[in-house]
């Protein structure tokens, strides 16, 4: 009798980022439908949250609990250094217990936000190196990548990708970036983001137009190469966002603030403080399903976070992207929405308002386009899951539909 496969899931999961957890949810839906006998657990950033929400055993990603806090004291520096050594053994021991390890989506091969090489890039390298040495297949599934300026980060990411047994990407620029870093991508495929396989929750009927606009915000300070002007970038982004929200309120439009990570709460508080109006409210969202429920109730969405955009696009809601990386521009172009992008680093509220009015003017056509593109994305993800089963389990499995993945 064939033993059920032992599958590990790896990443910054359960750490407060809704997009990361949405990718985990999508892969769990696939595994439970296509490979229901598989034994599944996780090595992740927030093990308690992952176990509580998804019902799978989980282990903390790093031995040192303060891994992502700045080490300003000698004890913290020693703890971090010791943790790097301990994590070599911990990661290898965890990998050895599995037949397959899946890194579900996420921007694990990019540095579009501030990133230290000896944090997650080092952890990913340990994972892929352990998999290669111990004969465990490591799959980077539907991941994001981007050019990386820091030499240490770039080297760790390049070697992690080279050592993985399977790679697929959520957009063509990601594959191009890895090829430019020296990774052979000739067999790597591009598919829509894994979150497009998640079902859209049923929405409460709304009689007519409410005029509501969802504005997704972010604690944005630029990317890894922008550290010298991070404060300047953040001030301009926040000021432009406040002015845009204020303009909507002056027109009597209800504004619903959305987030995608718990660190975004500071921006929500700043906007609410700067625009003290009952028309401005903040949504409490704990999942991508919650985000989709919010965007489905809106006339339009203006958002910066990548998975805020996906949730809006999935509900076929007219969407304007405030973009800070090529991934958002590629996403919008793939959904036929490339005319509705605005740069986060040079946010101009007057120009943003002009683009917003153009978006609403063409809303019926936009909704039709998004409905068609969503159907195409679902079909392409069926192929992703079929290819993954063949590559990792030697079988086509049963490809889950979005409804089955719920």
C-alpha positions in Angstrom: 0.0 0.0 0.0 1.4 3.4 -1.0 2.2 5.8 1.9 0.4 9.1 1.9 2.8 11.9 0.9 4.2 14.2 3.6 3.9 17.8 2.5 5.5 20.8 4.2 4.4 24.4 3.5 7.0 27.1 4.1 7.0 30.9 4.3 6.1 34.1 6.2 2.6 32.7 6.8 0.4 33.6 9.8 2.5 36.8 10.3 -0.3 39.3 9.5 0.0 39.6 5.8 -3.3 38.7 4.2 -1.8 38.0 0.7 0.6 35.5 2.1 -2.1 33.7 4.0 -4.3 33.8 0.9 -1.6 31.9 -1.1 -1.4 29.4 1.7 -5.2 29.0 1.6 -5.1 28.4 -2.2 -2.5 25.7 -1.9 -4.2 24.0 1.0 -7.4 23.9 -1.1 -5.5 22.3 -3.9 -3.9 19.7 -1.7 -7.1 18.8 0.1 -9.0 18.3 -3.2 -6.3 16.8 -5.4 -4.3 14.9 -2.7 -6.7 14.4 0.2 -4.5 11.8 1.9 -1.5 14.0 2.2 -0.1 14.8 5.6 0.4 18.6 5.8 2.2 20.9 8.2 4.0 24.2 8.0 7.3 25.9 8.9 6.2 29.5 9.1 6.3 33.0 10.7 3.2 32.7 12.8 2.6 29.0 13.7 -0.1 29.7 16.3 -2.2 31.7 13.8 -1.7 29.1 11.0 -2.8 26.2 13.2 -5.8 28.2 14.6 -7.1 29.3 11.2 -6.1 26.4 8.9 -6.0 23.4 11.3 -2.6 22.1 10.4 0.5 21.6 12.7 3.0 24.4 12.4 6.5 25.2 13.6 8.2 28.6 14.1 10.3 29.5 11.1 13.2 31.0 13.1 14.7 29.8 16.4 15.4 33.4 17.5 12.1 35.1 18.2 13.4 38.6 17.5 14.6 37.8 14.0 12.8 40.7 12.3 13.5 43.3 15.0 16.6 45.5 14.7 19.4 44.2 16.9 20.6 47.2 18.8 22.1 45.5 21.9 24.9 43.0 22.2 22.6 40.3 23.4 20.3 40.7 20.4 23.2 40.6 18.0 24.5 37.4 19.6 21.0 35.9 19.6 20.6 36.6 15.9 24.0 35.2 15.0 23.4 32.1 17.1 20.0 31.7 15.5 21.5 31.5 12.0 23.5 28.5 13.1 20.6 26.8 14.9 18.3 27.3 12.0 20.6 25.3 9.7 19.9 22.3 11.9 16.3 23.1 12.5 15.5 23.6 8.8 17.3 20.5 7.7 15.5 18.4 10.3 12.1 19.7 9.3 12.8 19.2 5.6 14.0 15.6 6.2 10.5 14.7 7.5 8.8 15.5 4.2 8.6 14.2 0.7 7.7 17.6 -0.8 7.9 21.1 0.5 5.9 23.9 -1.2 6.5 27.6 -0.9 3.0 28.9 -1.8 3.2 32.1 -3.9 4.3 35.3 -2.2 7.1 37.6 -3.4 9.8 35.4 -2.0 12.3 36.1 -4.8 12.0 39.9 -4.7 13.1 42.9 -2.6 10.5 45.4 -3.7 10.1 46.2 0.0 12.9 46.7 2.6 14.6 43.4 3.1 17.7 42.2 5.0 19.6 39.3 3.3 20.1 37.3 6.5 16.4 37.3 7.3 14.0 35.5 4.9 16.3 35.2 1.9 18.7 33.2 4.1 15.9 31.1 5.4 14.7 30.3 1.9 18.3 29.4 0.8 18.5 27.0 3.8 15.3 25.4 2.8 16.2 24.8 -0.8 19.8 23.7 0.0 18.4 21.2 2.6 15.9 19.9 0.1 18.7 19.3 -2.5 21.0 17.6 0.0 18.3 15.4 1.6 16.4 14.5 -1.5 13.2 16.4 -0.6 11.6 18.2 -3.6 11.1 21.9 -2.9 8.6 23.7 -5.1 8.4 27.5 -5.5 4.8 27.7 -6.7 3.4 30.9 -8.3 6.1 33.1 -6.7 7.0 36.7 -7.4 10.5 37.8 -8.3 12.2 41.1 -9.2 15.6 42.5 -9.9 17.6 42.8 -6.6 20.3 45.4 -6.0 21.9 44.2 -2.8 24.6 41.6 -3.7 24.1 39.4 -0.7 20.4 39.2 -1.1 20.7 38.6 -4.8 23.1 35.7 -4.3 21.0 34.0 -1.7 17.8 34.4 -3.8 19.6 33.1 -7.0 21.0 30.0 -5.3 17.7 29.3 -3.6 15.9 29.3 -7.0 18.6 27.2 -8.6 18.4 24.6 -5.9 14.5 24.3 -6.0 13.2 21.2 -7.8 10.2 23.2 -9.3 9.5 26.8 -10.0 6.6 28.7 -11.4 5.9 32.4 -11.4 2.9 34.7 -11.0 3.9 36.9 -13.9 6.3 37.1 -16.8 8.5 39.9 -15.3 9.2 37.5 -12.4 10.5 34.8 -14.7 12.5 37.4 -16.6 14.1 38.7 -13.4 15.3 35.2 -12.4 16.6 34.6 -15.9 18.6 37.8 -15.7 20.0 36.7 -12.3 21.4 33.6 -14.0 18.7 31.0 -13.3 17.7 28.6 -16.1 14.0 29.3 -16.5 13.5 27.4 -19.8 11.2 24.9 -18.0 9.5 27.4 -15.7 5.9 28.4 -16.4 4.0 31.5 -15.7 0.5 31.4 -14.2 -1.9 33.9 -12.6 -1.4 34.5 -8.9 -2.6 31.6 -6.7 -5.2 33.9 -5.1 -7.2 33.8 -8.4 -8.1 30.2 -7.5 -9.9 31.3 -4.3 -13.7 31.5 -4.5 -15.5 34.9 -4.4 -17.7 34.8 -1.2 -21.4 35.4 -1.8 -22.2 39.1 -1.5 -25.2 40.7 0.1 -27.3 42.4 -2.5 -26.9 46.2 -2.6 -29.8 48.1 -4.2 -28.3 50.5 -6.7 -25.1 52.4 -6.4 -23.9 53.3 -2.9 -21.1 55.6 -4.3 -18.7 53.8 -2.0 -15.0 53.9 -2.9 -12.6 51.4 -1.3 -9.1 52.9 -0.8 -6.5 50.4 0.0 -3.5 51.9 2.0 -0.1 50.6 2.9 2.8 51.5 5.3 4.8 52.4 2.2 8.4 53.6 2.5 9.8 52.5 -0.9 11.8 49.4 -1.7 15.1 47.9 -0.6 17.1 50.4 -2.7 15.1 53.4 -1.4 16.3 53.3 2.3 18.1 56.7 2.0 14.9 58.5 1.1 12.3 56.2 2.8 10.9 59.0 4.9 10.5 61.3 2.0 8.7 58.6 -0.1 6.4 57.8 2.8 5.5 61.4 3.4 4.6 62.0 -0.2 2.6 58.8 -0.4 0.6 59.6 2.8 0.0 63.2 1.9 -1.3 62.3 -1.6 -3.5 59.6 -0.2 -5.0 62.0 2.4 -5.7 64.6 -0.2 -7.3 62.1 -2.5 -9.6 60.8 0.3 -10.5 64.3 1.3 -11.5 65.1 -2.3 -13.8 62.1 -2.4 -15.4 63.1 0.9 -16.0 66.7 -0.3 -18.0 65.1 -3.1 -20.1 63.2 -0.6 -18.5 59.8 -1.4 -18.3 57.2 1.3 -14.7 55.9 1.6 -13.8 52.5 3.1 -10.1 52.1 4.0 -8.6 48.7 3.4 -5.3 47.1 4.5 -3.4 44.0 3.7 -0.9 43.8 6.6 -1.3 44.7 10.2 1.6 47.2 9.8 -0.8 49.3 7.7 -2.9 50.3 10.7 -0.7 53.4 11.3 -1.6 54.7 7.8 -5.3 54.1 8.5 -5.0 56.0 11.7 -3.3 58.9 10.0 -5.9 59.1 7.3 -8.8 59.0 9.8 -7.1 61.7 11.8 -6.5 63.9 8.8 -10.0 63.5 7.3 -12.3 63.4 10.4 -15.6 62.6 8.6 -18.3 59.9 9.2 -18.0 59.2 5.5 -14.5 57.7 6.1 -14.5 54.3 7.8 -11.9 51.5 8.2 -12.7 47.8 7.4 -11.7 45.1 9.7 -10.4 42.4 7.4 -8.8 39.1 8.5 -8.6 37.3 5.1 -8.7 37.8 1.4 -12.4 36.6 1.5 -13.0 39.6 3.8 -11.3 41.9 1.3 -13.3 40.5 -1.6 -16.5 41.0 0.4 -15.5 44.7 0.9 -14.5 45.3 -2.7 -17.7 43.6 -4.0 -19.7 46.3 -2.2 -17.8 49.2 -3.7 -18.4 51.2 -6.9 -14.7 51.4 -7.4 -11.4 50.5 -5.7 -8.1 52.5 -5.5 -5.4 50.4 -3.8 -1.7 49.9 -3.5 -1.1 46.4 -2.0 -0.9 43.7 -4.6 -3.5 41.4 -3.0 -5.9 44.3 -2.4 -5.8 44.7 -6.2 -6.3 41.0 -6.8 -9.4 41.0 -4.5 -10.9 44.0 -6.3 -10.2 42.5 -9.7 -11.6 39.1 -8.8 -14.9 40.7 -7.9 -14.9 42.6 -11.2 -14.9 45.9 -9.4 -13.4 48.9 -11.4 -9.9 49.2 -10.0 -7.1 51.8 -10.1 -3.7 50.6 -8.9 -1.2 52.8 -7.1 1.9 50.9 -8.2 5.2 50.5 -6.4 6.6 47.5 -8.3 6.5 45.8 -11.7 4.3 43.1 -10.3 1.3 45.4 -9.9 1.8 46.8 -13.4 2.0 43.3 -14.8 -1.1 42.3 -12.9 -3.1 45.2 -14.2 -1.9 44.7 -17.8 -2.9 41.0 -17.6 -6.4 42.0 -16.6 -6.7 44.6 -19.3 -6.4 47.4 -16.9 -2.9 48.9 -17.7 -4.4 52.3 -18.4 -5.4 52.6 -14.7 -2.0 52.7 -12.9 -0.5 55.5 -10.9 3.1 55.6 -9.4 3.2 55.3 -5.6 6.6 57.1 -5.4 5.2 60.1 -7.2 1.6 60.1 -6.1 -0.2 63.1 -7.5 -3.7 63.4 -6.0 -5.0 65.6 -8.8 -3.8 63.3 -11.5 -5.1 60.3 -9.4 -8.5 61.9 -9.2 -8.5 62.4 -13.0 -7.7 58.7 -13.6 -10.4 57.8 -11.1 -13.0 59.7 -12.9 -12.0 58.1 -16.2 -12.3 54.7 -14.5 -15.8 55.3 -13.3 -16.8 56.7 -16.7 -15.9 53.4 -18.3 -17.1 51.2 -15.4 -19.5 49.0 -17.4 -16.8 48.1 -20.0 -14.3 47.5 -17.2 -16.6 45.1 -15.4 -17.2 43.1 -18.6 -13.4 42.9 -19.3 -12.6 41.8 -15.7 -15.3 39.1 -15.8 -13.8 37.6 -19.0 -10.2 37.8 -17.6 -11.2 36.2 -14.4 -12.6 33.2 -16.2 -9.4 32.9 -18.2 -7.2 33.1 -15.0 -9.2 30.3 -13.4 -8.6 28.0 -16.4 -4.9 28.8 -16.4 -4.6 27.9 -12.7 -6.2 24.6 -13.3 -3.2 23.8 -15.5 -0.9 25.1 -12.8 -2.3 22.6 -10.3 -2.3 19.7 -12.8 1.4 20.5 -13.6 2.3 20.7 -9.9 0.7 17.3 -9.2 2.6 15.7 -12.1 6.0 17.3 -11.1 5.8 16.6 -7.3 3.5 13.6 -6.9 3.9 11.8 -10.3 0.1 12.0 -10.9 -2.3 14.4 -12.4 -4.5 14.3 -9.3 -7.9 15.9 -9.3 -7.6 19.6 -10.3 -9.7 21.6 -7.9 -12.1 24.2 -9.2 -12.3 27.5 -7.3 -15.5 26.4 -5.6 -13.8 23.1 -4.4 -10.8 25.1 -3.1 -13.0 27.0 -0.6 
